Amino acid sequence: MKIFSYFFDYKRRFKRFENILFWNHSRKIKGPFLVKLIGLSTVAILTFNLFNHEVYAKNKAEADEKLTSVIMITRHGARTPLKIVSRLDEVEYPSDLLLPFVKAKYKLKHLDGSDFDHDVLSYYDELNLRNVLKGGIGRGQLTKVGERQMFDLGRRVKYRYIDELKFLSPNYNTDEFYTRSTHYRRTINSAKSVLAGIYLVSPNIDNNDPFIINVQLLNEEVLFPNAINCSYFAEMFKFVETLSLYSKNVEYITNLNRLNEIIRGSSEIENAKNITFTAFMDDMRARKVHGLHVPSDLEEFMSVGDKYAAMELTAETEHNIKISCGRLLNLFKENLVESYEKDSSNKKIKSPKFRYYSAHDSTLNALLVAFGLFDEYKSWPPLGADITIELWKKLDNNQDLPRNYFVRIYYCGKRVFLPESLNKECDLESFFKILEKNSVDKHGYDLLCHKKFN
């Protein structure tokens, strides 16, 4: 009967899918092609729903619970590489990769609400733009492929929080939806694209009321492991580059030796000349996502490279997780306390329902380590990845106590459970304890950063 119910209900489901798929109403699609597309899409939707019915059922709100706030933090979308493997032939990145896929307007603000000059680039953006790739474009720049990835993520957010849960209103409102990005072009444009995916019917719309994206100068940024304002972290990073933290992993070293043998012609690990998996995968992933050439003799490393790159990233962060993401965890705690107080009291507290932070792979990797989830995934956070924390309230209890609130966490859209609350809801009090294990305020962070690295 479950199968028949999906067939009888397919028109409504297809219409929902059609709204997502055919966002560009100006396209002209010929009849026969459309018929085939509808047929294939209908089968795909029915199959997808049948096999994921149980998952979606678990994710929907129950009658005795209410969603009160959401925190989402993302890695940016596809970009040009930051690093290229010098011994390999360079590929050409055509300049049209930087043509915008999303044309929406946005406005930058300082965290205090004052206007932020769009023309002011961060030090790293200036550096990356000077390091021109073959084809004439700079390194680390979000491409139209990346903008589309983030627009699609925005569509996923819209489907869950506007269409299904009716949590957000369909119209953009800064009192309801708060956005903050690191001061990089790729994260700012990723945020713009996510917002367009949530609130605009098409990525081609350019007459919207500007989206507000809040930005902090890099020397004070807490949304990624920041070596700029922490001498201890900078010294630790140099130490990690010697491979001392993970040199005991025989499988890793064996594959690193083979990779260097193929590319450099030497399997000897030399700190200055060594090609790390982080650098290798940064180059290869950028090639692959943009349809560019990947040498056939290196394809074998693509399947294991994400795991080893994640190990390298993790070695940078878990040695001192409080420096890597302690202030971000503290920010999450402040966000959740504010949301709890707004919901549990009659006070008029100005607190957005949805907080969105646009950040980096190192950010998500550090959070996976802090939440005890790295061992489950052991993979480099993919382009456009997200961690989402939902705060829910139980309605079957009249007491507005922290234990009557609980969190649900999702990684890349999939429900995950923390080791401390395996296969069950994590109440807010318990989640605060998890955050407090590694969270630090600015004073505590400064004390950690000024100690000597041994």
N, C-alpha and C positions, 0 to 999 in steps of 0.2 A: 504493500500500500504506500510505503514511503516513496517508491519510484513513481507511482502514478500521481501522487500529490505534487511532485516536482514538475511533471509534465503539464498538469492542469494549471500550475502556477507560473509557467515559464514565461508568459508574456510580460508579466510584471517584472520578473527578474531580468529579462532581456532588455526591457526599456531602461532599467537602471544601468545595465552594462553599456547600452547604446549611448547614454548620456555621458559616460566616461570616455568611451572610445571615440565618438564622433564630436569632439570638442570643437573642431574647426568646421563650422557650418558653411564656410565659403567653399569647401572642397566639392568638386563635381565627380561623383563616382558612377560609373556606368552600371546599368541594371544587372547584367549577368554576373559581374564581379560582386555586386552587393548581395545578390541571392546566395552565391557561394559562401561569401563571408558570413552572412546571417546563419546559414546552415551550419557551418563549422563552429561559429561562435556559440550557437545554441547548444550543440553537442558538448562543447568545452565547458560551458557554464553548468549544464546539468551534471556532467561528470564531476566537475570541481565541487559542486554543492553536495553531491551524494557522498563523496569520499571525505568531505570536510564538515559534514553536518554536525558531528559531535563536537568538533573544535569550536565552530561558531556558536553552538548552543551554550557552551561553557563561557564564552566571552560576552554574551548578552547580559544586560542588567536583569536581575531577579526583582520580583515585586517588593521584596523586603530590604532592598538596598538602593543607595543613591550615590551617583558619582558626584564628587564635590570639586575636584581639581585635577589637573594633568600637568606633568612636567615631561617635555620631550627634548632630547639632545641628539643631534645628528652629526655624522661625518658628511662633509661636502660631497658633491657629485663628481663625475669623471673630470679629470684635468690633464693638462700637459704634464710631463714628468718633472719632478724636482731634481732627480738624479738620472744620469745616463751612464751606461757601462762603456767606459772609454775604449775598450779593446774591440767593441763591435761596430759594424758599419751603422752610422746614424740613419734613421728613417726621417722622411720629410713630413712635418706637420703643417698641412695647408692652412693658410690664413683664414679661410672661410669657416674653420672650426670655431672661431671666436665670434661669428655672427650670432646674435642672441636668439635663442629659441623662445624665451619669455620676454615680452616687451613691456611688462608692467612697470609703472612708476613706483619709486620708493624714495624715502627721505631718511637720512642718517641723523641720529641724535646722540649726544653724550648721555651718560647715565643720569646726569642731573636734569635732563630735559632740554638743555640748550642745543642749538644747531651744531652739527658736526660737518666740517667742510668736506664735501665729496672728493675734492681734488687732492686732498692730503693723503698720500700713500704711506703705508707702514714701511719701515726700513726693509723688511723682508720682501715686500712686493716690489720695491724699487730695485733690490738686488736681483730678484728673479726676472724682472723685465729687461734688465741689462744682459742677463745670460740667455742670449737668443738661440733658439733651436734651429735646426735646418728647416727652412720654410719661412723663417722670419718672425716667428712669434715667441713670446717669452715662456719661461718655465713656470709651473705651478698655477696656470691660468685655467679657470673653469671653462669648459667648452660647451657648445650647444648640446652635445650628448649628455653632459653633466647636468645642464639646466633641465633637460627633458626628464632625467632620472628624478630630480628633485620635484619637478612638477607632478610626476606620477606619484611620488610619496605624498604630496599635498592632496592628491585625489583620494589616496587611501585614508588620510586623516579626515577629509570631508565625509567619506562614506561612513566611517565609524562614529564620528562625534557630531555630525550635523544630520546625516540621513538616518542612521540607525538609532543612536542613543538620544538624539535631540538635545544634546548637551550644549552645543554652541549654536548661536543664531546664524543664519545664512549670510548675514551682512557683516562686513569687517568692522570691528569696534575695538579700539585700543584699550578700553577699560576691561574688556573681556579677554583679549588675546594680546599677550606681551611677547615681543621678539627681541632677542639679543644675539649679536654675532661677534666673533673675534674680528680684529681689524685686518682682514685679508680680503682681497677681491673675491676669491673663490668661495669663502664662507658667506660673504654678504650677498653675492648673486645666488648662492644656494638658498639662502633665506628668502630672498625675493621670489624665487621659483616655487618654493613650498607654499608661500602665502598665495601666489597666483593659482596654484593647484587647488587650494582650499576655497578661495572666494571668487575666482573669475571663471566664466564659462569657456574661455579660450585663452591660450598663451599669447595670442596676437593682440589682445586688448592693451592699449597704451593710454587710455583716457580715464583710468581709474583714479580715485582719490589715493594719493601716495600711501603706500605701506610704510609704517614707522619701524625702523630697525635701529636698536640702541647699540652703541659701540663704545668699547673701552680702549684707551691707548694701551699698546702692547706691554709697556713696562709695568702696568698694574693688572694685567689680565690674569684671570684665574680659571679660564675655560679650557686650558691645556697645560701639561707639564711645562713650566716656563723657566727656562734657563737664563732668560734675560735679566730677571730681577733676583736671582738666587745663585750666589757663587758656589754654594755647596752642591747644588744640582748640576752646575756646569762641570765641576770637578768629578762628580760621580759619573757623568756621561762619558768623560774621557776614560775613566776606569773601565766602564762597561765595554767601550770600544776595543779594549785589549782582549775581550772574550773571556775574561777571568771568571765571570759569574756563571757562564754556562759551558765552560770548556770540558766539563766532566760528562757531557752528553755525547756518547760515542756516535749515535746515529746522526746527530747534527753535524759533528765534526767530519764524519765520513762523507756526507753529502756536500759540505762546504769545500772539502778538499777536491772532490770530483768537479764541482762547479768551477773552482779556480783553475783546475787542470785544463778544462775545456776552453775557458776564456783567456786565461793568462798564460797557459802553458806551464804552470807550476802549481803544485799542490801544497807547497810550503806556506804556512800561515804567517804572513808578515803584516804587522799592524797598519803600516802606511800604504801598502799595496793591496791588501786583502779586499776582495769583493764580497760584501755582506749580502745576505738574502733580502734585507730591507731595500738596499740599493738596486739589486737585481730585479726584484718584483715590482718596484716602483717604475722602472723602465719598461718591463715586459707587460705589466697590467695596462699601462697607458697605451702601449702599442695595440694590445689585443682589443680593448674596449673601443678604440677608434678604427679598427679594421686594418691595422698596419702590420708589417711583416715581423714575425717572430721566428728566429732561426730554428730550423727543424731539430738540430742536435741539442737544443735547450728546452724543447717542449716537455721533456720528462720531468724537469724541475718545476714546471708550473703547478703540478698537482700537489707537491709537497712544500712549495715555496711559501705559501701563505702561513703554514704552520711554523716554519722556521723564522719567517719575518716576525710573526707574533711573539715567538720566543725572544727574539732580539729586542722588540719593543718592551716586552714584559720585564726583561732583565734591567731595562732602564728605569722601570717604575716600581717594581715590587721591593727593590732594595730599600727604598724609603717612600712608601705609598702616601704618607702624610704630605710630603713635599709635592708629589706628583699630582694628587687630586684632593688633598685635605681641605683646601679652601672651597673647592667646588662642592664637596660633600656638605660643608658647613652652609653653603648657599642653599643647597637642596633642603637642609634641615630648617633654615629660616623660612623658605617658601612654604613648606608643609605646616610649620607652626602657624604662619599667617593664615593659611587656608583653613586650618582647623579652628582657629579662633574666630574667623569670620563666620564659619558655618555653625559653630557651637554656641555662639553668644548672640545677643541682640545688638552688639556694637556695629556701627557702620564703618567697617574697615575696607579701605580701597585695596582690593586684591584681585588680580586677574584670575579667571577660571583656568586659563591655559597659558603656560609659560614655555616658550620655545627658545632653545639655545642652539645656535649653529656653530659647530666646532670641527674637530679633527679626529683622525684615526687614533692618535695618541691619547686623546680624551676618552674615547669609548673603551680603548684597551685598558686604561688605568681604572675605569669604573668597573669593568668586568673582573679585574683583579680584586678591587676593594669589596665587591659584592660576592666574592668567592665563586665566580662563574667561569673563570678563564679555563680551568681544567676541563670543563664540559665542552667548550668550543675549540680551544687551541687553534684559532685561526685569526688572521689579520682581519679587522673589521672591514667589510666590503664598502665600496664607494656607495654613498647614499644610505649607509646603515643608520639605525636609530635605536636608542634606549628610551623607553617610555614608562613613566611611573604614574599610575593612576591612584588617587586617594578616594576610597569609598567609605560610606557610612551605613551601618546596619540600622534599619528602621524599626526592627522588632523590639528595640529597647529604648525607653524614653530618656535614659541618662546620656548626656553628651560628654562621655568620658573618652580619653584617647584609646582605650581598649575596645571601644565600640566602632572605631575607625580602622580600616585596614588598607594595605596597598596591594596592587597587582602590577607586576613588572613584565614588560614585553621587550624582546630583542629582535629587531628586524621583523616585527609583526607577530612573532611567536611568543606565547606565554612561557615564562621561565619562573622557576621556584628557587629561592635562596636556600643554601644549605641549612640555615637555622630554622627554616619553616618548610621543609621538603613536602611537596604535594598538598600543601594547605595554605590558607590565607595567612599573611603576615600582618599582625595587628600593628597599629601605629607606634605603640610603646616599644615593641620589639624592633621595629624598623629604626626608630630613633637610636636604640642601643647599637645597631649595626653601623649606622652613620657615625655615631660618636666614637667608635673604636679608632677611626682614622681621620676624623674631621678636626680642623684647626681654624682658629680665627686669624686675623692679620697679625696680631701680636705674636701668637704661637708660631706662625709661619716664619716671621722675621727671625725669631730665636733659632729655629731649625736651620735657616739659611745662612746664619752667621757662624755656625759651629764649624770646626775644621774637619775636613774629610780625611779619614784614616784608611 
